[in-house]
Amino acid sequence: MKAWFEKSFGSDYIVVYRHRNWEQAAAEAQRMAGWLQLPEEAEVLDIGCGMGRHAVALAELGYNVSGIDLSEALLAEAIAHNKEGRVKFRQGDMRALPYEDGTFRATVNLFTSFGYFAEEADNGQVLREIRRVLRPDGQFLIDFMNPAYVEKHLVPHSRRVDEPTGLVIEERRAVSDGWVTKQIAVGLPGEPPRTYEERVRLFPLAWFERELGQAGLRIERVYGDYGGADYDSNASQRMIIAGRVKG
């Protein structure tokens, strides 16, 4: 039986998340690259790169960027936007990154592309893989949701129409047993919808502190939003973790 992330990240995903625009991604990439203060032409890996919005933006800033994702549909979209061929896109599983040890100066994992796996050890394995592919002076950035904010501000139900396609998108959200889940229905009016599920573990900062440490990584700073505000465990929308390989 396929896991949810093997079913949900297809062509309908591109429609459901059409609102995540490329201009916004470019601004976010520029700010986050500034936080890491990477040298020019640094080798950067975007793990869970999806449609490639941030990977392409990072490449346009002058970095040597690679992007990896499990979804063929999302990678096809990424390649279509990679018009100048600046990013090296590759299909693969983040639990077993297809790169040699010490390949990258930095890794980024953005827009909650983490916490997908039912087995906690698999999520920890992603962090160990991050450490493995980083150089001894390597840095990482993990952009995750803030669990407390999600629980307080979760919208249980929403419905909208995608104007370019006419597809009706209905989403039902819930928090249960340490997971935030989303049930998604996509279809034309009057027709049976296609249904998907998304599930992400609501890992608190303490989990990351422990698991990153065990993987050989250390946290240097945690941001609470894309503007660079300090992280507040109760009020921040995001939990953006910046750090490096342990010295």
C-alpha positions in Angstrom: 0.0 0.0 0.0 1.4 3.4 -1.0 2.1 6.0 1.7 0.0 9.2 1.4 3.0 11.3 0.0 3.3 8.8 -2.9 -0.3 9.6 -3.9 -0.9 13.2 -3.1 2.1 15.0 -4.8 0.7 14.7 -8.3 -0.8 17.0 -10.9 -3.7 17.9 -8.6 -1.3 19.1 -6.0 -0.1 21.7 -8.5 -3.6 23.0 -8.7 -4.3 22.9 -5.0 -1.2 24.9 -4.2 -1.3 27.2 -7.2 -1.4 30.2 -4.8 2.3 29.5 -3.8 3.7 31.9 -6.4 7.2 32.2 -7.8 7.7 35.8 -6.9 7.0 35.1 -3.2 9.4 32.2 -3.3 12.2 34.3 -4.8 11.8 36.9 -2.0 11.9 34.1 0.7 14.9 32.5 -0.9 16.8 35.7 -0.9 16.1 36.4 2.8 16.9 32.8 3.9 20.1 32.8 1.9 21.1 36.0 3.7 20.6 34.2 7.0 23.0 31.5 6.1 25.5 34.0 4.6 26.8 31.4 2.1 29.8 32.1 -0.1 29.2 32.8 -3.8 28.7 29.6 -5.9 28.2 27.5 -2.8 26.8 24.0 -3.4 23.2 23.9 -2.1 20.7 21.0 -2.0 17.0 21.7 -1.8 15.5 18.6 -0.2 11.8 18.1 -1.0 12.1 20.7 -3.7 8.6 20.1 -5.1 7.9 22.4 -8.1 11.3 24.0 -7.7 10.3 27.5 -6.7 13.0 28.0 -4.1 15.6 26.0 -5.9 15.4 28.1 -9.1 15.4 31.3 -7.0 18.5 30.2 -5.1 20.2 29.4 -8.4 19.4 32.8 -9.7 21.2 34.2 -6.6 24.4 32.6 -7.9 24.5 29.3 -6.0 25.1 25.9 -7.5 21.8 24.3 -6.6 20.6 20.7 -6.8 17.0 19.7 -6.0 15.6 16.4 -5.1 12.0 15.2 -4.8 10.1 11.9 -4.9 7.3 13.2 -7.1 7.7 12.8 -10.9 4.9 15.3 -11.5 6.3 18.0 -9.3 9.8 17.5 -10.8 8.4 17.8 -14.3 6.9 21.2 -13.3 10.3 22.2 -11.7 12.2 21.3 -14.9 9.7 23.3 -17.0 10.6 26.4 -14.9 14.3 25.6 -15.0 14.6 27.3 -18.4 18.3 28.1 -18.2 19.2 24.7 -16.7 20.8 26.2 -13.6 19.4 23.6 -11.2 20.2 19.9 -11.2 17.0 18.2 -10.4 16.9 14.6 -9.4 14.3 12.1 -8.2 14.9 10.4 -4.9 13.8 9.7 -1.3 15.0 12.1 1.4 15.7 9.2 3.7 18.4 8.0 1.3 19.8 11.0 -0.6 21.5 9.9 -3.8 24.6 12.0 -3.2 28.1 11.3 -1.9 29.2 12.2 1.6 30.2 15.8 2.0 28.8 17.0 -1.3 27.1 20.2 -0.2 27.9 23.5 1.6 24.3 23.8 2.6 21.0 22.0 2.6 17.5 23.6 2.7 14.2 21.9 3.5 11.4 24.4 3.0 7.6 24.9 3.3 7.1 22.0 5.8 8.6 19.3 3.6 9.4 17.3 6.7 7.6 15.1 9.2 5.8 12.9 6.6 6.8 9.5 7.9 4.7 7.4 10.3 7.9 5.9 11.8 9.7 8.5 13.9 13.0 6.8 13.1 12.4 7.6 9.4 12.1 11.3 10.2 15.3 11.2 12.2 17.0 9.4 9.3 16.3 12.5 7.1 18.4 14.5 9.5 21.2 12.0 9.5 21.2 12.1 5.7 21.4 15.9 5.8 24.5 15.6 8.0 26.0 12.9 5.7 25.8 15.0 2.6 27.1 18.2 4.2 30.7 19.2 4.3 32.4 19.6 7.7 31.7 23.4 7.5 28.1 22.8 6.2 24.9 24.6 7.2 21.3 23.6 7.1 17.9 25.3 7.1 14.6 23.6 8.0 11.4 25.6 7.5 8.7 23.9 9.5 5.3 24.9 10.9 5.0 26.0 14.5 2.9 23.3 16.2 1.3 25.6 18.8 0.3 28.1 16.1 -1.2 25.4 14.0 -3.3 24.0 16.8 -4.6 27.5 17.7 -5.4 28.7 14.2 -6.4 25.6 12.3 -9.2 26.2 9.8 -11.3 23.0 9.9 -12.9 23.4 6.5 -12.5 25.5 3.4 -13.9 25.4 -0.2 -12.8 27.3 -3.3 -12.8 27.1 -7.0 -9.6 27.1 -9.1 -10.4 29.7 -11.7 -8.1 28.4 -14.6 -9.6 24.9 -14.4 -13.0 25.3 -12.8 -12.0 22.6 -10.3 -13.6 22.7 -6.8 -11.1 22.3 -4.0 -12.4 21.3 -0.6 -10.1 20.8 2.3 -10.9 19.4 5.8 -8.2 19.8 8.5 -7.7 18.3 12.0 -5.1 17.8 14.7 -5.0 14.4 16.3 -2.4 12.2 18.1 0.5 14.5 17.3 -0.4 14.9 13.6 -2.0 17.6 11.5 -4.1 16.0 8.7 -5.8 17.4 5.7 -8.4 15.6 3.6 -8.5 17.1 0.1 -11.2 16.6 -2.5 -10.7 17.9 -6.1 -13.2 17.7 -9.0 -15.5 19.5 -11.4 -19.0 20.4 -10.1 -21.4 17.5 -10.4 -18.6 14.9 -10.8 -17.1 12.5 -8.2 -14.0 14.2 -6.8 -10.5 12.8 -6.5 -9.5 12.5 -2.9 -6.1 12.8 -1.2 -4.7 12.9 2.3 -1.8 14.9 3.7 -0.3 14.1 7.1 2.5 15.9 8.9 3.9 15.2 12.4 3.7 18.2 14.7 7.2 18.0 16.0 8.1 20.7 18.7 11.4 22.5 18.8 12.6 20.1 21.6 12.3 17.2 19.2 14.5 18.9 16.6 17.0 19.9 19.3 17.4 16.3 20.3 17.3 14.6 16.9 19.6 17.2 15.2 22.1 16.8 18.0 22.1 13.0 17.6 22.6 13.4 13.9 25.7 15.6 14.4 24.0 18.9 13.8 23.5 21.9 16.0 21.0 24.7 16.0 22.3 28.3 15.8 19.1 30.3 15.5 15.3 29.8 15.1 13.2 32.3 13.2 9.5 32.7 13.6 8.6 33.9 10.1 10.0 34.6 6.7 10.8 38.2 7.8 13.3 37.0 10.3 11.4 37.6 13.5 12.6 35.7 16.6 10.8 32.5 17.3 8.0 32.5 19.9 6.7 29.0 20.6 3.2 30.3 21.2 2.7 33.1 18.7 5.1 32.5 15.7 3.6 31.1 12.5 6.7 29.3 11.4 9.6 27.5 13.1 12.6 28.1 10.8 15.7 26.3 12.1 19.1 27.4 11.0 22.2 25.6 12.1 25.4 23.8 11.1 27.5 20.7 11.4 28.8 20.2 14.9 32.4 21.3 15.2 
